[in-house]
Amino acid sequence: MQRKSEFSMAQCLRGVLVRCLRFWPMHAFIVVLALLRRDPLFVDAQSGTLNVPRIVAIFVAKNYHNGLRGWLDLTTTPLWSNPVDMHVSALLIVLVPLARSMGWNLRRGLLGATAGAGS
């Protein structure tokens, strides 16, 4: 009988936080670059005020802020895959221990599906 491992939300949140902290220097660099370029999604052209929600979104959600307009800024669009990597890895940090604690056999589920294909 397979022994269920304990699911620790605190341990998962710590893993997500550590993963996000690995990405923050890149996101900070993007914000500095956007401010230096006076990218219109980050700095208002007339008043010179900063778009603080957009700056916060760079660290949390990247392209998902402000709908389609958030996908088309010149500063961050070339780096779209980095926030996607951060979000997917954070999701896996939570899902894998949760699935294991529920008794799912991940190895058989992931590898077993391909094992029968060749026979």
C-alpha positions as CSV (number, residue, x, y, z in Angstrom):
1,M,0.0,0.0,0.0
2,Q,1.3,3.4,-0.9
3,R,1.9,5.8,2.0
4,K,0.5,9.3,1.5
5,S,2.9,12.1,2.2
6,E,1.8,15.1,4.2
7,F,0.8,18.2,2.3
8,S,2.2,21.3,3.9
9,M,0.7,24.5,2.7
10,A,3.4,26.5,4.5
11,Q,6.1,24.5,2.7
12,C,4.4,25.0,-0.7
13,L,4.1,28.8,-0.1
14,R,7.7,28.9,0.9
15,G,8.7,27.2,-2.3
16,V,6.6,29.6,-4.4
17,L,8.1,32.6,-2.5
18,V,11.6,31.3,-3.2
19,R,10.8,30.8,-6.8
20,C,9.4,34.3,-7.2
21,L,12.4,35.8,-5.4
22,R,14.6,34.2,-8.0
23,F,12.8,36.1,-10.7
24,W,12.5,39.5,-9.0
25,P,15.9,40.9,-10.2
26,M,14.8,40.3,-13.8
27,H,11.5,42.0,-13.2
28,A,13.1,44.9,-11.5
29,F,15.5,45.3,-14.5
30,I,12.5,45.4,-16.8
31,V,10.8,48.1,-14.7
32,V,14.0,50.2,-14.7
33,L,14.3,49.7,-18.4
34,A,10.7,50.7,-19.0
35,L,11.1,53.8,-16.9
36,L,14.3,54.9,-18.6
37,R,12.6,54.4,-22.0
38,R,9.6,56.3,-20.7
39,D,7.4,53.4,-22.1
40,P,3.9,54.8,-22.3
41,L,2.4,51.9,-20.4
42,F,4.6,52.7,-17.4
43,V,5.0,56.5,-17.6
44,D,2.3,59.0,-18.7
45,A,3.6,61.1,-21.5
46,Q,1.9,64.3,-20.5
47,S,2.1,64.4,-16.7
48,G,5.1,62.1,-16.2
49,T,3.3,60.1,-13.5
50,L,4.1,56.5,-13.0
51,N,1.6,53.7,-13.7
52,V,2.0,52.0,-10.3
53,P,-0.5,49.2,-11.0
54,R,1.4,48.3,-14.1
55,I,4.7,48.3,-12.2
56,V,3.2,46.0,-9.6
57,A,1.7,43.8,-12.3
58,I,5.2,43.2,-13.7
59,F,6.2,41.4,-10.5
60,V,2.9,39.5,-10.1
61,A,1.1,39.0,-13.4
62,K,3.1,40.5,-16.3
63,N,1.0,40.3,-19.4
64,Y,-2.3,39.7,-17.7
65,H,-2.6,43.2,-16.5
66,N,-4.8,45.6,-18.5
67,G,-6.1,43.1,-21.0
68,L,-4.7,43.0,-24.5
69,R,-3.0,46.3,-24.0
70,G,-0.8,44.6,-21.4
71,W,0.5,42.2,-24.1
72,L,1.7,44.9,-26.4
73,D,4.1,47.1,-24.6
74,L,7.5,47.4,-26.2
75,T,9.6,46.8,-23.0
76,T,8.2,43.5,-21.7
77,T,6.6,41.7,-24.7
78,P,10.0,40.1,-25.8
79,L,10.3,38.6,-22.3
80,W,6.8,37.0,-22.1
81,S,8.2,33.5,-21.4
82,N,9.9,34.5,-18.1
83,P,6.7,35.3,-16.2
84,V,5.0,32.2,-17.7
85,D,7.9,30.1,-16.4
86,M,7.5,31.7,-13.0
87,H,3.8,31.0,-12.9
88,V,3.9,27.5,-14.2
89,S,6.7,26.5,-11.8
90,A,4.9,28.1,-8.9
91,L,1.8,26.1,-9.9
92,L,3.8,22.8,-10.0
93,I,5.3,23.6,-6.6
94,V,1.8,23.4,-5.2
95,L,0.1,20.8,-7.4
96,V,2.7,18.0,-7.1
97,P,2.8,17.8,-3.3
98,L,-1.0,18.2,-3.2
99,A,-1.5,15.3,-5.7
100,R,1.0,13.2,-3.8
101,S,-0.8,13.8,-0.5
102,M,-4.0,12.7,-2.1
103,G,-2.4,9.4,-3.0
104,W,-2.1,9.9,-6.7
105,N,0.7,7.9,-8.2
106,L,2.3,10.6,-10.4
107,R,5.1,8.4,-11.8
108,R,2.6,5.8,-13.0
109,G,0.2,8.4,-14.3
110,L,2.8,10.3,-16.2
111,L,5.1,7.5,-17.4
112,G,2.6,4.7,-17.5
113,A,0.6,6.4,-20.2
114,T,3.6,6.1,-22.6
115,A,4.7,2.6,-21.5
116,G,1.7,0.9,-23.0
117,A,1.9,2.7,-26.3
118,G,4.8,0.7,-27.6
119,S,3.4,-2.7,-26.8
